[in-house]
Amino acid sequence: MLIAEDQRVLADTVAEGLRRETMAVDVVYDGAAALERLAVNDYDVAVLDRDLPSVSGDDVCRSLVRQGGATKVLMLTAAAAVGDRVEGLTIGADDYLGKPFDFSELVARIRALARRARPAQSPVLTRVGVRLDPGRREVHRDDRYISLTRKEFAVLEELMRADGAVVSTERLLEMVWDEHVNPFTNVIRVTMVGLRRKLGDPPVIETVHGVGYRIP
């Protein structure tokens, strides 16, 4: 996710809350920085304030529409009158939420947009006896409930969404952590050790040496 909001306290608070919901979040405080990040990163959702400095959120949204990428746009703004919402959606936003807002509603809207940004898939993911429910944040293996940390859950979700394809360590860092993580960290390996231990035998996660991981 990308959060573009010039109120730094609000932006950082929202980002921290979304990270607790197992989302990888980058934060910028002006429109020019938002355009820079969007040019180099593939985000599922961009949460834009309309009244951003340097480049407005409206112009950031227009740029995304012109590029035709998969990133979905949620405008999060104090301009919440009917006319404002109509204008924002006409510009190309996929959703619109006025301030003040309820955080649980924001999370639900972002999750809905993220599902639309990815290929259509069942909300509940199942593979080799593992059942992952993103909405309930629950994982079962052969009907046995498995308690996972937020990062373990997010890593498992990415592997299951890959539908058998290899997911690189770089992709996992991008999708589960954020831009501040050290690319040479062993956090993926440590998380994978804990995840494999909790999933039990026989192992379901395969290491593809020099490439990444997959659930075949």
C-alpha positions as CSV (number, residue, x, y, z in Angstrom):
1,M,0.0,0.0,0.0
2,L,1.0,3.6,-0.5
3,I,-0.2,6.3,1.8
4,A,0.1,9.9,0.5
5,E,-1.0,12.3,3.2
6,D,0.5,15.7,4.2
7,Q,-0.6,15.5,7.8
8,R,2.3,13.5,9.0
9,V,0.9,12.3,12.3
10,L,-2.3,11.0,10.6
11,A,-0.2,9.4,7.8
12,D,2.1,7.6,10.2
13,T,-0.8,6.6,12.5
14,V,-2.7,5.1,9.6
15,A,0.4,3.3,8.2
16,E,1.1,1.8,11.6
17,G,-2.5,0.6,11.9
18,L,-2.4,-1.0,8.5
19,R,0.9,-2.7,9.3
20,R,-0.8,-4.3,12.3
21,E,-3.3,-5.6,9.7
22,T,-0.4,-7.4,8.0
23,M,-0.1,-4.9,5.1
24,A,3.2,-3.6,3.8
25,V,2.9,0.2,3.7
26,D,5.0,3.0,2.3
27,V,4.3,6.6,3.3
28,V,4.9,9.9,1.5
29,Y,3.8,13.4,2.4
30,D,3.4,15.2,-0.9
31,G,2.3,14.4,-4.5
32,A,5.6,14.5,-6.2
33,A,7.0,11.8,-3.8
34,A,3.8,9.8,-4.5
35,L,4.5,9.9,-8.2
36,E,8.1,8.8,-7.7
37,R,7.1,5.8,-5.6
38,L,4.3,4.8,-8.0
39,A,6.8,4.9,-10.9
40,V,9.0,2.3,-9.4
41,N,6.7,0.2,-7.2
42,D,3.7,-2.0,-7.9
43,Y,1.2,-1.1,-5.2
44,D,-2.2,-2.8,-4.8
45,V,-3.8,0.4,-3.4
46,A,-2.8,4.0,-3.2
47,V,-4.5,6.0,-0.5
48,L,-4.4,9.7,-1.6
49,D,-5.3,12.9,0.1
50,R,-6.7,15.2,-2.6
51,D,-5.0,18.3,-1.1
52,L,-1.4,17.2,-1.3
53,P,1.5,19.7,-1.7
54,S,3.6,20.0,-4.8
55,V,1.3,17.8,-6.9
56,S,-2.3,17.4,-5.9
57,G,-3.9,14.1,-5.2
58,D,-6.2,14.6,-8.1
59,D,-3.2,14.9,-10.5
60,V,-1.6,11.8,-9.0
61,C,-4.8,10.0,-9.6
62,R,-5.0,11.3,-13.2
63,S,-1.5,10.1,-13.8
64,L,-2.3,6.6,-12.6
65,V,-5.4,6.5,-14.8
66,R,-3.3,7.5,-17.9
67,Q,-0.7,4.8,-17.1
68,G,-3.5,2.2,-16.9
69,G,-1.8,0.1,-14.2
70,A,-3.5,-2.2,-11.7
71,T,-3.1,0.1,-8.7
72,K,-6.5,1.0,-7.2
73,V,-7.0,4.5,-5.7
74,L,-8.8,5.4,-2.5
75,M,-9.2,9.1,-1.9
76,L,-9.1,9.9,1.8
77,T,-9.9,13.5,2.2
78,A,-11.8,16.2,4.2
79,A,-13.6,17.2,1.0
80,A,-16.5,14.8,1.6
81,A,-19.6,16.6,0.2
82,V,-21.5,14.8,-2.5
83,G,-20.1,17.0,-5.2
84,D,-16.6,16.3,-4.0
85,R,-17.1,12.6,-4.1
86,V,-18.6,12.7,-7.6
87,E,-15.6,14.8,-8.8
88,G,-13.1,12.4,-7.2
89,L,-14.7,9.3,-8.7
90,T,-15.0,11.0,-12.1
91,I,-11.3,11.8,-12.0
92,G,-10.7,8.1,-11.7
93,A,-10.6,7.2,-8.0
94,D,-11.9,3.7,-7.3
95,D,-13.3,4.6,-3.9
96,Y,-13.7,7.7,-1.7
97,L,-13.8,8.1,2.0
98,G,-14.2,11.4,3.9
99,K,-12.5,12.5,7.0
100,P,-13.0,11.9,9.9
101,F,-13.3,8.2,9.3
102,D,-13.6,4.9,11.1
103,F,-10.4,2.9,10.9
104,S,-12.1,-0.4,10.5
105,E,-14.0,0.9,7.5
106,L,-10.8,2.1,6.0
107,V,-9.3,-1.3,6.4
108,A,-12.3,-3.0,4.8
109,R,-12.3,-0.6,1.8
110,I,-8.6,-1.1,1.3
111,R,-8.9,-4.9,1.4
112,A,-11.8,-4.8,-1.1
113,L,-9.7,-2.7,-3.5
114,A,-6.7,-4.9,-3.0
115,R,-8.8,-7.9,-4.0
116,R,-9.8,-6.1,-7.2
117,A,-6.1,-5.2,-7.9
118,R,-5.2,-8.9,-8.1
119,P,-6.5,-11.7,-10.3
120,A,-9.9,-13.0,-9.2
121,Q,-9.6,-15.6,-6.5
122,S,-11.7,-17.2,-3.8
123,P,-11.7,-15.1,-0.7
124,V,-10.6,-18.2,1.2
125,L,-7.4,-19.8,0.0
126,T,-6.8,-23.5,0.1
127,R,-3.8,-25.5,-0.9
128,V,-2.3,-28.9,0.2
129,G,-4.5,-29.1,3.2
130,V,-3.9,-25.6,4.3
131,R,-6.9,-23.2,4.5
132,L,-6.3,-19.5,4.9
133,D,-9.1,-17.0,5.5
134,P,-7.9,-13.4,5.0
135,G,-11.1,-11.9,6.3
136,R,-11.1,-13.8,9.6
137,R,-7.2,-13.9,9.8
138,E,-7.4,-17.6,10.4
139,V,-5.3,-20.5,9.2
140,H,-6.1,-24.2,9.5
141,R,-4.3,-27.3,8.3
142,D,-6.3,-30.4,8.1
143,D,-8.9,-28.8,10.4
144,R,-6.2,-27.9,13.0
145,Y,-6.2,-24.2,13.9
146,I,-2.7,-22.6,13.6
147,S,-1.9,-19.4,15.4
148,L,0.5,-17.2,13.3
149,T,2.1,-13.9,13.9
150,R,1.1,-11.1,11.6
151,K,4.2,-11.5,9.4
152,E,3.9,-15.3,9.2
153,F,0.3,-14.9,8.2
154,A,1.2,-12.4,5.5
155,V,4.0,-14.5,4.1
156,L,1.8,-17.6,4.0
157,E,-0.9,-15.5,2.2
158,E,1.6,-14.4,-0.5
159,L,2.8,-17.9,-1.1
160,M,-0.8,-19.3,-1.3
161,R,-1.9,-16.5,-3.7
162,A,1.0,-17.4,-6.0
163,D,-0.9,-20.6,-6.8
164,G,2.2,-22.8,-7.0
165,A,4.6,-20.3,-8.5
166,V,7.9,-19.3,-6.9
167,V,7.8,-16.1,-4.8
168,S,11.1,-14.4,-4.6
169,T,12.6,-13.2,-1.3
170,E,12.5,-9.7,-2.8
171,R,8.8,-10.0,-3.6
172,L,8.1,-11.1,0.0
173,L,10.1,-8.2,1.4
174,E,8.2,-5.8,-0.8
175,M,4.7,-7.1,-0.1
176,V,5.0,-8.1,3.6
177,W,7.5,-5.6,5.0
178,D,8.2,-2.1,3.6
179,E,10.8,0.2,2.0
180,H,12.7,0.6,5.3
181,V,13.7,-3.1,5.7
182,N,17.3,-4.0,5.0
183,P,17.4,-6.0,1.8
184,F,20.2,-8.1,3.3
185,T,18.3,-9.0,6.4
186,N,17.6,-12.6,7.4
187,V,14.0,-11.7,8.5
188,I,12.5,-13.9,5.7
189,R,14.5,-16.9,6.8
190,V,13.6,-16.4,10.4
191,T,9.9,-16.0,9.6
192,M,10.0,-19.0,7.4
193,V,11.5,-21.2,10.1
194,G,8.7,-20.3,12.5
195,L,6.0,-20.7,9.8
196,R,7.2,-24.1,8.8
197,R,7.4,-25.3,12.4
198,K,3.8,-24.2,13.0
199,L,2.5,-25.7,9.8
200,G,4.0,-29.1,10.8
201,D,4.8,-32.2,8.8
202,P,4.8,-33.1,6.0
203,P,6.4,-29.8,4.9
204,V,4.3,-27.7,2.6
205,I,6.7,-24.8,1.8
206,E,9.5,-25.6,-0.6
207,T,12.8,-23.6,-0.9
208,V,13.9,-22.9,-4.4
209,H,17.6,-22.2,-3.8
210,G,18.7,-18.8,-5.1
211,V,15.2,-17.9,-6.1
212,G,12.7,-18.0,-3.3
213,Y,9.9,-20.1,-1.9
214,R,6.7,-21.8,-3.1
215,I,3.9,-24.1,-2.0
216,P,3.7,-26.6,-4.9
